[in-house]
Amino acid sequence: MHQILVADAISADGLQPLLEYENAILIEKKVTDPGVDLKNIEALLVRSATKVTEELLEEMPNLKIIARAGVGVDNIDVNAATRRGIIVVNAPDGNTISTAEHTFAMMASLMRKIPQAHQSVKNLEWKRNAFVGQELFGKSLGIVGLGRIGTELAKRAKAFGMNIYVYDPFLTKERAQQLKVERCTLDEVLRQADIITVHTPLTPETRGLIDAEAIKKTKQGVLFLNCARGGIIDEQALAEYIGNGHVGGAALDVFAVEPPGEHPLLKYDNVIVTPHLGASTKEAQLNVATQVAKEVRTYFEDKPVSNSINLPAMSKDIYEKIRPFHHLSKQIGAILSQCVRVGVHELTITYAGTVTELETSYLTKALLAGFFKDRIDVHVNEVNALLAAKERGITVGEKIAGDSFGYANSITVVTKMNGHQFTIRGTYIENYGPRIVCLNDFNIDFLPEGNLLYIQHMDRPGVIGRVGKILGDHSINIATMQVGRKEIGGEAIMILSFDKPLEDPALELLKTLDDIVFITRINL
C-alpha cells in the first residue's frame, strides 16, 4: 500500500483518482501535524502553502513523487528532489481555458465599461450616455506571446470577428497560417493593434517588454491587458500614458508586486483590476487537482507520467552516469535558444563517442527542455519535449556518428531557420566538466555556466579593447574571456563571463560599436 500525504487543501472530487485506487492510503494532514510519519510517505500532494525544502525531503527518505496541484513550483526545491531521484509533477495546462476566458472577460468589460456602469447603477445613478463603449467586432487584437493561453484567446477573438496580430519570436510561418493569425514584429503589433494583451512567461527578456518607448509607438486610445505575469508591462509607464490620455484604458489581473497597495494605476476610472483570478474557477481548481492525482496514480501503476518537470525515476547508478550529459544537453539547448531568437523549423542532434552508450533519446529531450525554457509559456520537460516541438512545427532528428572531433564524447546540434543554420557542439570532460567547443561554426572553449555575453565581430585591431573600455566605464568586471576565429581579418567571436548579469545600458552601447556583427546575453 502506497502512503500518500495530501498536505494542502484539495477537494475530494479532485482526489477521486487516488480515492478509487485500491493500492493507496491517503493521509490528509499538514507535514507539521503531530502523528504524521513522514518516513513512510511515498507521494506528497501540495498546492502553494507547503514549502517542500531540502530539510523536509531529508525527513522523507521513501518519497518518490511530489505533485503540485497548479502550474508554479516555486515552493518546491526541485534540484534537491532531483538529486534524490524524486519526480516532481505539476498541472501545466489545467488553467489554460480559465485564464483565456478571464482575459476575454476583462477585454469585453474594458471595451463596454461594464464595471464602471455597474458601480454607477449601484450608486442609484442612471447615466447611459456616460458609458458608451466599443464593439470587439472589427477591432485589431495584438497578442504578445502565442502559447497555450494566447492560442485559446486568439480562437475566441476570431469568433468575435477580430483581426489578430501576433508577436512571438518563436512562432513559425506555418503555425501562424494554421491558426489564421498574422505574424508580426513587436513594433508592428504596437502600431496596428487597438487592444494589446500579453501572454509570455516573465523572464529577464520580457520584464518591462512593454515600456514607455513601446507604449509611445501605439495608437491613440489603445487598450492594454495583462492577465499573465506582473512586470511584463511597465506599470509606471502605463500609468503615465493613461494619465496623459494616450492610452484609453487597461485591464489588469496581475501586478509586479501583489497586492499592489497604493498603486498609481488604481486611481484611474478607465483601469479595471482583479486580484489575480486567472486560474480561480471551480473547473480550473478541479482540473489541476485531478490532473496531478492521475499523475501520482499513473506513476504507482508503473506507467510514464506526462508532466514531470525533472528527471524520471531511474536507478542511482544510471542517474550518476547520465547526469553530467543531462546537464550539458540542457545547457546546450538554453544557449541555442538565446542565440537563435527567431522561429526554428529543424533541430538535428548528433552524438559521438562514449555518450552513445547512454540513452541518447532522453538527452535529446533534455536538450529540447533547455531550448524551450523561457521560450514558451509552458514548462517543457523530458516527457513533453517532443510534443512541444511537434506542436510548434519543429522537426527533431537524432544521429549517431563516429567522429567526436578529437574528444571522448560530443553532442552537436545543427539548427535550421529561414534559410540559415546555427551549430553548437559540447563535450563533457571527466574531472573537468562540461565545455562548449564550437559555436556558430567557430571553434572555442568555454564553460556553459553563469552570466555570459556572446559577441560576433570582425577580426580587426581594437575591437576587444573598445568592448573592454565600455565594460570598464560601467564598472563591469570580466571574469573570463574566450575568443575564436576562422581566418585572419574575417569574422570572429568572443565569449565573456561576468559575476553578475550584464545590464541594458552597457549592452546597448556595445551594440553601437563598429565591427560588431551580433551580440546577445546568455544567462545559464
C-alpha positions as CSV (number, residue, x, y, z in Angstrom):
1,M,0.0,0.0,0.0
2,H,1.4,3.4,-1.1
3,Q,1.1,6.1,1.6
4,I,0.2,9.4,0.0
5,L,0.2,12.6,2.1
6,V,-2.1,15.4,0.9
7,A,-0.6,18.3,2.7
8,D,-2.7,21.1,1.4
9,A,-6.5,21.6,0.9
10,I,-7.6,19.7,-2.2
11,S,-11.2,18.7,-2.8
12,A,-12.4,15.1,-2.6
13,D,-13.5,15.4,-6.3
14,G,-10.0,16.3,-7.4
15,L,-8.6,13.4,-5.4
16,Q,-11.0,10.9,-6.8
17,P,-8.4,9.0,-9.0
18,L,-6.5,8.3,-5.8
19,L,-9.5,7.6,-3.6
20,E,-10.5,4.9,-6.1
21,Y,-7.0,3.4,-6.2
22,E,-7.0,0.3,-4.1
23,N,-3.3,0.3,-3.5
24,A,-3.2,3.8,-1.9
25,I,-3.7,5.1,1.6
26,L,-4.5,8.8,1.6
27,I,-3.5,10.9,4.6
28,E,-4.9,14.4,4.6
29,K,-2.7,16.3,7.1
30,K,-0.1,19.0,7.1
31,V,3.6,17.9,7.2
32,T,3.9,19.6,10.6
33,D,0.9,17.9,12.2
34,P,1.6,15.5,15.1
35,G,1.4,11.9,14.3
36,V,2.4,12.1,10.7
37,D,5.1,9.5,9.9
38,L,7.0,11.2,7.2
39,K,9.4,8.3,6.8
40,N,6.8,6.1,5.2
41,I,5.3,8.6,2.8
42,E,5.9,7.8,-0.9
43,A,3.9,10.6,-2.6
44,L,3.3,14.2,-1.5
45,L,0.5,16.3,-2.9
46,V,0.7,20.1,-2.3
47,R,-0.6,23.4,-3.5
48,S,1.3,26.6,-2.7
49,A,1.1,26.6,1.1
50,T,3.5,23.7,1.9
51,K,7.2,24.5,1.4
52,V,9.0,21.4,0.1
53,T,12.5,22.2,1.2
54,E,15.7,20.1,1.2
55,E,15.3,19.8,5.0
56,L,11.7,18.4,4.6
57,L,13.0,15.9,2.0
58,E,15.6,14.7,4.4
59,E,12.8,13.6,6.7
60,M,11.1,11.7,3.9
61,P,13.6,9.0,2.7
62,N,10.9,6.9,0.9
63,L,9.4,9.8,-1.0
64,K,9.2,9.0,-4.7
65,I,7.0,11.7,-6.3
66,I,5.8,15.2,-5.4
67,A,2.7,16.5,-7.1
68,R,1.9,20.3,-7.3
69,A,-1.8,21.0,-7.9
70,G,-1.0,24.0,-10.0
71,V,1.5,25.4,-12.5
72,G,4.2,27.0,-10.4
73,V,6.7,25.0,-8.4
74,D,8.4,27.9,-6.6
75,N,7.5,26.3,-3.2
76,I,9.4,23.1,-4.2
77,D,13.2,22.6,-4.1
78,V,13.2,20.8,-7.5
79,N,17.0,20.4,-7.5
80,A,17.0,18.8,-4.1
81,A,14.2,16.4,-5.3
82,T,16.1,15.6,-8.5
83,R,19.3,14.7,-6.6
84,R,17.2,12.2,-4.6
85,G,15.6,10.7,-7.7
86,I,12.2,12.1,-6.7
87,I,9.9,13.0,-9.6
88,V,8.2,16.4,-9.4
89,V,5.0,16.8,-11.4
90,N,2.6,19.7,-11.9
91,A,-0.5,20.6,-13.9
92,P,0.7,22.9,-16.6
93,D,-2.4,23.3,-18.7
94,G,-5.1,22.9,-16.0
95,N,-5.9,26.7,-16.0
96,T,-5.4,27.4,-19.7
97,I,-9.1,27.8,-20.5
98,S,-9.7,29.6,-17.2
99,T,-7.1,32.3,-17.9
100,A,-8.0,32.7,-21.6
101,E,-11.7,33.2,-20.6
102,H,-10.7,35.7,-17.8
103,T,-8.7,37.7,-20.3
104,F,-11.5,37.8,-22.7
105,A,-14.0,38.8,-20.0
106,M,-11.6,41.6,-18.9
107,M,-11.3,42.8,-22.6
108,A,-15.1,42.8,-23.1
109,S,-15.6,44.6,-19.7
110,L,-13.0,47.2,-20.6
111,M,-14.5,47.9,-24.0
112,R,-18.1,48.2,-22.7
113,K,-17.2,49.9,-19.4
114,I,-19.2,47.3,-17.5
115,P,-17.5,47.6,-14.0
116,Q,-17.9,51.4,-14.1
117,A,-21.6,51.2,-15.3
118,H,-22.3,48.6,-12.6
119,Q,-20.9,50.8,-9.9
120,S,-22.9,53.8,-11.1
121,V,-26.2,51.9,-11.0
122,K,-25.3,50.6,-7.5
123,N,-24.9,54.3,-6.6
124,L,-28.5,54.8,-7.7
125,E,-27.4,56.6,-10.9
126,W,-28.7,56.1,-14.4
127,K,-26.1,57.7,-16.7
128,R,-26.5,55.8,-20.0
129,N,-24.5,58.4,-22.0
130,A,-21.6,58.2,-19.7
131,F,-20.8,54.6,-20.5
132,V,-20.9,54.4,-24.3
133,G,-18.5,51.6,-25.2
134,Q,-16.9,50.0,-28.3
135,E,-17.6,46.7,-30.1
136,L,-15.0,44.0,-30.3
137,F,-16.1,43.2,-33.9
138,G,-13.6,44.5,-36.4
139,K,-11.1,45.6,-33.9
140,S,-7.4,44.6,-34.1
141,L,-6.1,42.5,-31.2
142,G,-2.4,42.3,-30.6
143,I,-1.3,39.2,-28.8
144,V,2.3,39.2,-27.4
145,G,3.2,35.6,-26.8
146,L,1.2,32.8,-28.5
147,G,1.5,29.9,-26.1
148,R,-1.5,27.8,-25.0
149,I,-3.3,30.7,-23.4
150,G,-2.6,33.1,-26.2
151,T,-3.7,30.5,-28.7
152,E,-7.0,29.9,-26.9
153,L,-7.6,33.7,-26.7
154,A,-6.9,34.0,-30.4
155,K,-9.6,31.4,-31.2
156,R,-12.2,33.3,-29.2
157,A,-11.2,36.6,-30.6
158,K,-11.6,35.2,-34.2
159,A,-15.1,34.1,-33.3
160,F,-15.9,37.7,-32.4
161,G,-14.7,38.9,-35.8
162,M,-11.5,40.5,-34.5
163,N,-8.3,40.8,-36.5
164,I,-5.4,39.0,-34.8
165,Y,-1.8,40.3,-34.9
166,V,0.8,38.2,-33.0
167,Y,4.3,38.9,-31.8
168,D,6.1,35.8,-30.8
169,P,9.7,35.5,-32.0
170,F,9.4,31.7,-31.9
171,L,6.2,31.5,-33.9
172,T,6.8,29.8,-37.3
173,K,5.1,30.9,-40.5
174,E,3.4,27.5,-40.8
175,R,1.8,27.6,-37.4
176,A,0.6,31.2,-37.9
177,Q,-1.1,30.1,-41.1
178,Q,-2.7,27.2,-39.3
179,L,-4.1,29.4,-36.6
180,K,-5.1,32.1,-39.1
181,V,-3.2,34.9,-37.3
182,E,-0.8,37.4,-38.7
183,R,2.8,37.0,-37.6
184,C,4.3,40.4,-36.8
185,T,7.2,42.2,-35.2
186,L,6.6,43.8,-31.8
187,D,6.7,47.2,-33.4
188,E,4.0,46.1,-36.0
189,V,1.8,44.9,-33.2
190,L,2.2,48.1,-31.3
191,R,1.4,50.3,-34.3
192,Q,-1.6,48.3,-35.6
193,A,-3.4,46.9,-32.5
194,D,-6.5,48.6,-30.9
195,I,-6.1,46.2,-27.9
196,I,-2.8,44.7,-26.8
197,T,-2.6,41.7,-24.4
198,V,0.5,40.0,-23.1
199,H,0.8,36.2,-22.6
200,T,4.5,35.5,-22.2
201,P,6.4,34.0,-19.2
202,L,8.2,36.6,-17.0
203,T,11.9,36.4,-17.9
204,P,14.7,38.9,-17.9
205,E,14.0,39.5,-21.6
206,T,10.2,40.0,-21.1
207,R,10.4,42.1,-17.9
208,G,9.4,45.6,-18.9
209,L,8.9,44.4,-22.5
210,I,6.0,46.9,-22.8
211,D,7.8,50.0,-21.5
212,A,7.5,53.8,-22.2
213,E,9.2,53.5,-25.6
214,A,6.9,50.7,-26.6
215,I,3.7,52.5,-25.5
216,K,4.8,55.6,-27.3
217,K,4.5,53.6,-30.6
218,T,0.9,52.6,-30.1
219,K,-2.3,54.1,-31.4
220,Q,-4.0,56.9,-29.6
221,G,-6.6,55.3,-27.3
222,V,-5.0,51.8,-27.3
223,L,-6.1,49.5,-24.5
224,F,-3.8,47.1,-22.6
225,L,-4.5,43.8,-20.8
226,N,-2.2,41.8,-18.5
227,C,-3.6,38.5,-17.2
228,A,-0.2,36.8,-17.4
229,R,2.6,38.0,-15.1
230,G,3.1,41.3,-13.3
231,G,6.1,43.1,-14.6
232,I,5.8,42.4,-18.4
233,I,4.1,45.8,-18.7
234,D,6.0,48.7,-17.1
235,E,3.2,49.8,-14.7
236,Q,4.7,53.2,-14.1
237,A,4.9,53.9,-17.8
238,L,1.4,52.6,-18.3
239,A,0.1,54.9,-15.6
240,E,1.9,57.9,-17.2
241,Y,0.3,57.2,-20.6
242,I,-3.1,56.7,-19.2
243,G,-2.7,59.9,-17.3
244,N,-1.8,61.9,-20.5
245,G,-4.7,60.3,-22.4
246,H,-2.6,58.4,-25.0
247,V,-3.7,55.0,-23.5
248,G,-7.5,54.6,-23.4
249,G,-7.6,52.2,-20.5
250,A,-6.2,49.0,-19.1
251,A,-7.4,45.7,-17.5
252,L,-5.0,44.0,-15.1
253,D,-5.3,40.8,-13.2
254,V,-1.6,40.8,-12.1
255,F,0.9,43.3,-10.7
256,A,4.6,43.3,-10.3
257,V,4.0,43.4,-6.5
258,E,0.9,41.7,-5.1
259,P,-1.2,43.0,-3.5
260,P,-0.4,46.4,-5.3
261,G,-1.2,48.7,-2.3
262,E,-1.4,52.4,-3.1
263,H,-0.7,51.9,-6.8
264,P,-0.9,54.9,-9.3
265,L,-3.0,52.8,-11.7
266,L,-5.8,52.3,-9.2
267,K,-6.8,56.0,-9.3
268,Y,-8.0,55.9,-12.9
269,D,-11.6,55.1,-13.7
270,N,-10.6,53.6,-17.1
271,V,-8.5,50.9,-15.4
272,I,-10.2,47.7,-14.2
273,V,-8.5,45.3,-12.0
274,T,-9.0,41.8,-10.4
275,P,-6.9,40.1,-7.7
276,H,-5.0,37.5,-9.7
277,L,-8.1,35.5,-10.6
278,G,-6.9,34.0,-13.9
279,A,-6.9,30.4,-12.5
280,S,-9.7,31.0,-10.0
281,T,-12.5,28.9,-11.3
282,K,-14.0,25.8,-9.8
283,E,-13.2,24.0,-13.0
284,A,-9.6,25.0,-13.1
285,Q,-9.0,24.1,-9.4
286,L,-10.7,20.7,-10.1
287,N,-8.7,20.2,-13.3
288,V,-5.3,20.8,-11.7
289,A,-6.2,18.6,-8.7
290,T,-7.5,15.8,-10.9
291,Q,-4.5,16.0,-13.2
292,V,-1.9,15.6,-10.5
293,A,-3.9,12.9,-8.7
294,K,-3.9,10.9,-12.0
295,E,-0.2,11.5,-12.4
296,V,0.5,10.0,-9.0
297,R,-1.7,7.0,-9.7
298,T,0.0,6.6,-13.1
299,Y,3.4,6.6,-11.5
300,F,2.5,3.9,-9.0
301,E,1.0,1.8,-11.8
302,D,4.5,1.8,-13.4
303,K,3.3,3.9,-16.4
304,P,5.2,7.0,-17.6
305,V,3.9,10.3,-16.2
306,S,3.3,13.1,-18.7
307,N,4.0,16.3,-16.7
308,S,7.3,15.6,-14.9
309,I,9.5,18.8,-14.6
310,N,12.7,17.0,-13.7
311,L,14.3,13.6,-14.2
312,P,12.1,10.5,-14.4
313,A,12.8,7.7,-11.9
314,M,15.9,5.8,-12.6
315,S,18.4,3.8,-10.6
316,K,21.1,5.7,-8.8
317,D,23.8,4.1,-10.9
318,I,22.2,5.0,-14.2
319,Y,21.4,8.5,-12.9
320,E,25.0,9.1,-12.0
321,K,26.2,8.1,-15.5
322,I,23.7,10.2,-17.4
323,R,23.7,13.2,-15.0
324,P,26.6,15.2,-16.5
325,F,25.4,14.7,-20.1
326,H,21.9,15.6,-19.0
327,H,23.2,18.9,-17.6
328,L,25.3,19.5,-20.7
329,S,22.3,18.8,-23.0
330,K,20.1,21.3,-21.2
331,Q,22.8,23.9,-21.2
332,I,23.4,23.4,-25.0
333,G,19.6,23.8,-25.5
334,A,19.5,27.0,-23.4
335,I,22.5,28.6,-25.2
336,L,21.0,27.7,-28.6
337,S,17.6,29.3,-27.6
338,Q,19.3,32.5,-26.5
339,C,21.5,32.8,-29.6
340,V,18.7,32.0,-32.1
341,R,15.9,34.4,-31.4
342,V,13.7,33.5,-34.4
343,G,11.4,30.7,-35.3
344,V,13.2,27.4,-35.8
345,H,11.9,24.6,-38.1
346,E,14.5,21.9,-37.7
347,L,16.9,20.6,-35.0
348,T,19.4,17.8,-35.7
349,I,21.3,16.4,-32.7
350,T,24.4,14.2,-33.4
351,Y,26.0,12.1,-30.6
352,A,29.5,10.7,-30.9
353,G,32.0,8.9,-28.5
354,T,31.2,7.5,-25.1
355,V,27.8,9.4,-24.8
356,T,26.4,7.0,-27.4
357,E,26.5,4.2,-24.8
358,L,23.7,6.0,-22.9
359,E,20.0,6.6,-23.6
360,T,20.5,9.4,-26.1
361,S,16.8,9.9,-26.8
362,Y,16.5,11.0,-23.2
363,L,19.3,13.5,-23.7
364,T,17.6,14.8,-26.8
365,K,14.5,15.5,-24.8
366,A,16.6,17.2,-22.1
367,L,18.2,19.4,-24.8
368,L,14.8,20.4,-26.1
369,A,13.7,21.2,-22.5
370,G,16.6,23.6,-22.2
371,F,15.8,25.0,-25.6
372,F,12.1,25.7,-24.8
373,K,12.8,27.1,-21.3
374,D,11.7,30.8,-21.2
375,R,10.9,30.5,-24.9
376,I,7.3,29.4,-24.5
377,D,4.7,29.8,-21.7
378,V,4.5,26.2,-20.5
379,H,7.1,24.2,-18.6
380,V,8.7,21.7,-21.0
381,N,10.4,18.6,-19.6
382,E,11.9,15.4,-20.9
383,V,8.4,13.9,-21.1
384,N,6.6,16.5,-23.2
385,A,9.6,18.0,-25.1
386,L,9.0,16.2,-28.4
387,L,5.3,17.0,-28.2
388,A,6.1,20.7,-27.6
389,A,8.4,20.6,-30.7
390,K,5.7,18.9,-32.8
391,E,3.1,21.4,-31.8
392,R,5.3,24.2,-33.0
393,G,6.2,22.6,-36.3
394,I,9.8,21.8,-35.4
395,T,11.4,18.7,-36.9
396,V,13.7,16.9,-34.4
397,G,16.3,14.5,-35.7
398,E,18.8,12.3,-33.8
399,K,22.0,10.7,-35.2
400,I,24.9,8.6,-34.0
401,A,28.3,9.4,-35.6
402,G,31.8,8.0,-35.3
403,D,33.7,11.4,-35.4
404,S,33.7,13.0,-32.0
405,F,36.1,15.8,-33.1
406,G,39.0,14.7,-31.0
407,Y,37.0,14.5,-27.8
408,A,36.0,11.4,-25.8
409,N,32.4,12.4,-26.5
410,S,30.5,15.2,-28.3
411,I,27.0,16.5,-28.7
412,T,26.4,18.6,-31.8
413,V,23.3,20.4,-32.7
414,V,22.5,21.9,-36.1
415,T,19.6,24.3,-36.1
416,K,17.8,25.4,-39.3
417,M,15.7,28.6,-39.7
418,N,14.7,30.8,-42.6
419,G,17.4,29.5,-44.9
420,H,20.1,29.8,-42.3
421,Q,21.6,27.4,-39.8
422,F,23.4,27.6,-36.4
423,T,25.7,25.0,-35.0
424,I,26.7,24.3,-31.4
425,R,28.9,21.5,-30.0
426,G,29.6,20.5,-26.4
427,T,31.6,17.8,-24.6
428,Y,31.9,16.5,-21.1
429,I,35.5,16.0,-19.9
430,E,36.0,13.7,-16.9
431,N,37.2,15.6,-13.8
432,Y,37.0,18.9,-15.8
433,G,33.3,19.3,-16.5
434,P,31.1,20.5,-19.4
435,R,32.6,22.6,-22.2
436,I,31.2,24.3,-25.4
437,V,33.8,23.7,-28.1
438,C,32.0,25.1,-31.2
439,L,29.5,27.9,-31.5
440,N,28.1,29.0,-34.9
441,D,30.9,27.0,-36.6
442,F,33.6,28.9,-34.6
443,N,36.0,26.7,-32.6
444,I,36.0,28.0,-29.0
445,D,36.2,26.5,-25.5
446,F,34.1,27.9,-22.6
447,L,32.2,26.7,-19.5
448,P,28.4,26.9,-20.1
449,E,27.6,28.4,-16.7
450,G,26.6,31.8,-15.3
451,N,26.3,35.2,-17.0
452,L,27.8,35.2,-20.5
453,L,28.0,37.6,-23.4
454,Y,28.3,36.3,-26.9
455,I,29.8,38.7,-29.5
456,Q,30.3,38.0,-33.1
457,H,32.5,40.6,-34.7
458,M,35.1,41.4,-37.5
459,D,38.6,40.3,-36.6
460,R,40.2,43.8,-36.6
461,P,42.6,45.5,-34.2
462,G,41.0,47.4,-31.3
463,V,37.6,45.7,-31.2
464,I,38.3,43.8,-28.0
465,G,39.8,47.0,-26.5
466,R,36.7,49.0,-27.3
467,V,34.5,46.3,-25.7
468,G,36.7,46.3,-22.6
469,K,36.5,50.1,-22.3
470,I,32.7,50.2,-22.4
471,L,32.5,47.5,-19.7
472,G,35.2,49.2,-17.6
473,D,33.3,52.5,-17.9
474,H,30.3,50.8,-16.5
475,S,32.3,49.2,-13.6
476,I,31.7,45.7,-15.1
477,N,34.4,43.2,-14.3
478,I,35.2,40.5,-16.8
479,A,35.6,37.1,-15.1
480,T,36.8,35.2,-18.2
481,M,37.2,35.7,-22.0
482,Q,37.4,33.2,-24.7
483,V,37.9,34.0,-28.4
484,G,37.7,32.1,-31.7
485,R,38.0,32.9,-35.4
486,K,38.1,31.1,-38.8
487,E,40.6,33.3,-40.6
488,I,42.6,36.4,-40.1
489,G,40.6,39.6,-40.7
490,G,37.3,37.6,-41.1
491,E,34.5,37.1,-38.6
492,A,35.4,36.1,-35.1
493,I,33.6,35.6,-31.8
494,M,34.3,36.2,-28.1
495,I,32.6,34.8,-25.1
496,L,32.8,36.9,-21.9
497,S,31.6,35.9,-18.5
498,F,30.6,38.2,-15.6
499,D,29.9,37.8,-11.9
500,K,26.5,39.3,-12.4
501,P,24.1,39.8,-15.3
502,L,25.1,42.5,-17.9
503,E,22.7,45.4,-17.6
504,D,21.0,47.1,-20.5
505,P,22.9,50.4,-20.7
506,A,26.2,48.7,-21.3
507,L,24.7,46.2,-23.8
508,E,23.1,49.0,-25.8
509,L,26.4,50.8,-26.1
510,L,28.2,47.7,-27.1
511,K,25.7,47.2,-30.0
512,T,26.7,50.6,-31.4
513,L,30.3,49.6,-31.9
514,D,31.7,49.3,-35.4
515,D,32.6,45.8,-36.5
516,I,30.1,44.2,-34.1
517,V,28.0,41.7,-36.2
518,F,25.9,40.2,-33.5
519,I,25.7,40.4,-29.7
520,T,23.4,38.7,-27.1
521,R,23.4,37.9,-23.5
522,I,23.3,34.2,-22.4
523,N,22.1,33.5,-18.9
524,L,22.5,30.0,-17.6
